[in-house]
Amino acid sequence: MKIRDCDFLVIGSGIAGLSIAVRSASLGSVVVLTKKEAAESNTNLAQGGIAAVIAPGDSFDQHVADTLRAGVGLCHRDAVELMVRQGPERVRELAELGAGFTRNPEGDFELGREGGHSSRRIVHASDLTGYEIEKALLAAARKRGVEIVTNSLAYDLTLAPGPDGLNQCTGVAAVEGDEVVLYRARAVFLCTGGAGKVYLYTSNPDVATGDGMALALRAGCRMANMEFVQFHPTCLYHPLERSFLITEALRGEGARLLTTDGRRFMPDYDERAELAPRDIVARAIDSEMKTSGEKHVLLDATVIGAQKLKKRFPNVYGRCLELGYDIAQKPFPVVPAAHYFCGGVLTDLRGRTDLPRLYAVGECACTGVHGANRLASNSLLEAVVFAHEAADDLPRWMEELGPPPVDAPPAEIPQVRPPTEMVTLDHDWDNVRRLTWDYVGIVRSDRRLRLAADRLRLIARSVEDTFRRGFCADLIELRNITQVARMIVQSALERRESRGLHYNRDCPETDDAHWAKDTVLTQFG
């Protein structure tokens, strides 16, 4: 086993992790671990943009109100206020780092509009916003001497008692090729993104296996609001592109949802029609599909016009054309897919978790910003704002904590080797993702949730038994998605109401008297 030391260890190379790395590089040595290539992240795939109050007629109060409304009573107002008020400055910082946001002829940011927003406030780089941000942050991190280690998969946090006898985080054990590397650091940042691969259909890349959430739970951190999984209403329905996201900015520019026989249906579900929040739109599409028996609905973007589609949405237009859909000429098929986790590792406003020296930032964290449903384009904003807060907190927290505790390598380190029968691993991977899709999806029921809980418990037992005998990257990720799936199910069973992204047909009403609060868990029931 190899041992490496650094001051600050960042796990994940999306907008949260790279923002922290860039900001903390002046304070000490920074190592970023990423389990694939440096640019492979949810950030890189983000099309729509980053929400910020920039337009003259917009206001912080309006953005706050829109966020609170989308979150259906569960947003933490202090977190929302912090995020919204810092938004314009953080966006300008990204632009100064080189993010090529689209400008209007006067040189100002061109602002789009998306569902749930009362004003145009979406700063974007055509429909490749995440790519532009990722590129700028990667360049800035390398310029500042940040070391980025690719193909490094963290599998457990390492802990040691502090002066008070309670555990502190001292680093992480990671798999790199066929060896285990122990990284030791003064502070560790979980910036691992979401867990879309827990579901059979997702807009997320293959790396989104909930690693940070599972790492934190196993180390004893509290998790919050794991039942609130956002399904993006519109992913392209095509056998070759199961995870290609169709940005809702298309609907912001006038695209309409239709049944396969051409009927526009969203006005029947909400007065805001296609600009309703994502939970409402996704449930409406799900309902229409279940009623008709069709495998998709249609999105009609022809009203936007070919010239504007090619200029404003070159990525979506070009990729759809490659797959045989000229979206300027006729409607094309879309379906909902797992997209974003509103819950995660419970943190304070500075990104601190329950475990000293461990921060969590971005989609793997729960700051309370999103409540029961995330407002569109608040995800990149939350990540960059709370990355700023966490990095700025480092000097103060390091002074409070003093030198890191002396730790020792884990007593038992399993060998890096694949299971003797890969067929069982592949079978369990498929089982977990099919279970969540069928039983813990857009619409849930008590019976389906209980069935999922029972079956996931058996799979988890089998995975842990295999893990103790030796492991590989696929097994580590299976272990993580299984644990995240169990967290979703347990939280969903505990919440005896329907709210935002969690809809249970056995308790379809919202119960503010008893459930206007976070669902918090520390272990499996």
C-alpha positions, 0 to 999 in steps of 0.5 A, a space after each residue: 500500500 502506497 501512502 501520500 500526504 497533502 494539505 487538502 484532498 478533494 474527491 471529485 473534479 466537477 464545479 464544486 471540487 475544482 472551485 475549492 481546489 482553485 480557491 485553496 491552492 494558495 493555502 497549501 498543497 491540493 490533490 484532486 482525485 477523480 475516478 475517470 478523466 478530469 473532465 468527466 462529471 455532471 458539470 461537464 454535461 450541464 446544458 442549461 446554465 447557472 442562475 443569477 440575478 443580473 437583469 435590471 428588472 430582476 431582484 434577489 427577493 424574486 430569485 429567493 421566492 422562486 427557489 422557496 416556491 419550487 422547494 415546497 416548504 423545505 428549503 432552508 431560507 438562510 442557505 437560499 439567501 446566501 446562495 442567491 446574494 452571492 450568485 452574481 459575483 460568483 458568475 463574474 468570477 467564472 467569467 474572469 477565469 475564462 468561462 465563455 458565457 454567451 453575450 448579447 451585442 452590448 457585451 452583457 450576459 445573454 440571459 435565458 429562462 427556465 421552468 419555475 423562474 419568474 424572470 430571465 436569469 440563466 447565464 449560459 454558454 449556448 447549450 454547453 455551459 457546463 463544458 465551458 465552466 469545467 474547461 475554465 476551472 481545469 485550466 485555472 487549477 493546473 495553473 495554480 499547481 493543483 495535482 489532479 489524479 485520474 482513475 483514482 476511486 475512493 472506497 472508504 474514508 480513514 478516521 482517527 480520534 481527535 483530542 476529544 476522543 471523537 473521530 476526525 477524518 484523516 484522509 481516504 483509501 483509494 484504488 488506483 489500478 491494482 493497488 490501494 493508495 492511502 491519501 492523508 490530508 488536513 481536510 477532505 472535501 467530498 465533491 463527488 456529485 450525484 447518483 443517477 446511476 442508481 436508476 436504470 434511466 438517467 441523464 448522468 454520466 457513468 461516474 455518478 454512483 453516489 460515492 461521496 454519499 456512501 463514503 459519508 454514511 459509512 463514516 457516520 455522517 448524517 444524510 438528509 432528504 434522500 427521498 427527493 430525487 429529481 427526474 429531468 422531464 426531457 431526455 432524448 428517447 433513442 436506443 443509442 443515446 439513453 442519457 442525452 439531456 434535452 435542456 429545459 431552456 428549450 421549453 423556456 424559449 417556447 417548445 411544447 410537450 405533446 402526446 404521440 397523437 399531437 395533443 398538448 397536455 401540460 396546460 391540463 396539469 398546471 397553469 404555467 404549462 411547460 414552465 412549471 417546476 420539474 416535478 410537476 412536468 415529470 409527473 405529467 409526462 409519466 401520467 400521460 405515458 401510463 395512460 396511453 401505454 406509449 414509451 415516450 411523449 414528444 417535444 415540439 421545438 419547431 416554434 422556436 425556429 431553425 435559425 435560433 435553434 442552431 444558434 442558441 442550442 447548437 449541441 442539442 440541435 447537432 446531436 439530434 440531427 446526427 441521430 435522425 431528428 431535425 428538431 427544427 422541422 418536427 417534434 421528437 421523442 423524449 422521456 423523463 430520467 433520473 437527474 439530480 439529488 436534492 438530498 445528500 450529506 448534511 452540512 452547515 452553510 460552510 460545507 462542514 459535515 458531522 465529521 471534523 475535517 470533512 466537508 461536502 459540497 455540490 450535489 453530494 451535499 444537502 445544504 437545504 437550498 433545494 428543499 423538496 425540489 430543485 429550481 432549474 439552474 440552481 445546481 451549478 450556482 449552489 456548487 460554486 457558492 458553497 465551494 467558495 464558503 468551504 474554501 474560505 472556512 479552511 483557515 478558521 477551521 484548521 486553527 480551531 482543530 489544530 494539527 491532524 490526529 496521528 492515524 494508522 493505515 486501516 487494519 484490514 485492506 481487502 485485496 484488489 481483485 475481481 470477484 470470482 464470478 463476474 456474472 453475480 456482480 453484473 446481475 446485482 448491478 442490473 437488479 439494483 437499477 431496475 428495482 429503483 426505476 420500477 419501485 422508487 421512481 417518479 410515482 411510488 407506493 408503500 407496497 413497492 417501497 417495502 418490496 424494494 427495501 427487502 430486496 435491496 437488503 439482500 443484495 447489500 448483504 451479498 455485496 458486503 460479503 463479496 467485498 470483504 474477500 476482495 474488490 474491484 472498481 465495479 464492486 466498489 460502485 455497486 456497493 455505493 449505489 446499493 447503499 444510496 438506493 437503500 437510503 432513498 427507500 428508507 427516507 421515502 418510507 419515513 415520509 408519510 406525505 407527498 411533497 415535491 419530488 416525492 409522490 406516494 400514491 398511498 399518502 398523496 396529500 402534503 402534510 405541513 403539520 407533521 412533515 414540513 421538516 427534513 428527513 434525516 438518517 444516520 443508518 439503515 433501519 
